[in-house]
Amino acid sequence: MADQSILQPGNLLMVQERERLLAALLREHTQGRGLDGLRAFEAGCSTGYNLRLFVQWGARPENIAGIDLDPAAADYCRAHAPEIRVHSGSAAAIDEPDESFDVVLAFTLYSSVPDEHVANSISRELYRITRRRGLILVYDMRRKNPANRSVHPIEHTDIRRWFPSCPVEATTLTLAPPLARRIGRWAQWLYGPLAAIPPLRTHAFWTIRRP
Ligand SMILES: C[S@@+](CC[C@H](N)C(=O)[O-])C[C@H]1O[C@@H](n2cnc3c(N)ncnc32)[C@H](O)[C@@H]1O
């Protein structure tokens, strides 16, 4: 099992690339006003790295919420950021009001959901809790992960099927993780040039605009 720690230099390089894209989208979406009034939700938030990131970037903790199926992960979130609202359970049923978030994230969630019916229910819930003209941001693998057979790639057609009424933009990113981890140890400067080569990018980021 690869080291998933953010302190692993290769993991940090991959996450920083994704965060630069997220920051650009948030800058555009908030029209430069910052995150002070932003309401954000993450489905499949795990231990809450992204939830705390929003607060670090200027959002108010009481405007941030998430859900994870794993109760231990949800407990970890609550212990590390008690003001952030974290639900334990499936994102197929989210206990939050309709149209209550400006930005909703699903980062490496769908690849962990093998059942189409559940993926559909999650998508309906993400759509329901996002305000009109809000953003649903999906980041996930588009290639099989040979080191983890319990996850599966997500394709553009999946996103179109789950969010049929929404305009969607896609971009590819993330240098193949085994390569990123190797160069993280001895040549971090190579991340950018290698990640610029499309066949080496293993993930995609979909920006789904709620009409
Ligand atoms: C690979 S982790 C992603 C963590 C986080 N989103 C990130 O980007 O760092 C996937 C998470 O999705 C959660 N998960 C899987 N199925 C779920 C479901 N139906 N509802 C909510 N969470 C789910 C798992 O428990 C796990 O914590």
The ligand as a Gaussian input file, in Angstrom:
#p B3LYP/6-31G(d) Opt

LIG

0 1
 C      -10.556000       8.041000      -1.338000
 S      -11.463000       8.725000      -0.027000
 C      -11.545000      10.420000      -0.516000
 C      -11.319000      11.364000       0.602000
 C      -11.405000      12.858000       0.276000
 N      -12.542000      13.185000      -0.520000
 C      -10.152000      13.352000      -0.381000
 O      -10.174000      13.761000      -1.536000
 O       -9.105000      13.350000       0.278000
 C      -13.118000       8.175000      -0.366000
 C      -14.043000       8.387000       0.796000
 O      -15.391000       8.175000       0.369000
 C      -16.098000       7.558000       1.425000
 N      -17.312000       6.943000       0.871000
 C      -17.430000       5.837000       0.079000
 N      -18.720000       5.635000      -0.251000
 C      -19.440000       6.636000       0.341000
 C      -20.818000       6.983000       0.363000
 N      -21.740000       6.252000      -0.269000
 N      -21.187000       8.073000       1.057000
 C      -20.267000       8.829000       1.728000
 N      -18.948000       8.539000       1.738000
 C      -18.537000       7.465000       1.049000
 C      -15.098000       6.579000       2.029000
 O      -15.446000       6.239000       3.354000
 C      -13.806000       7.388000       1.948000
 O      -13.573000       8.112000       3.139000

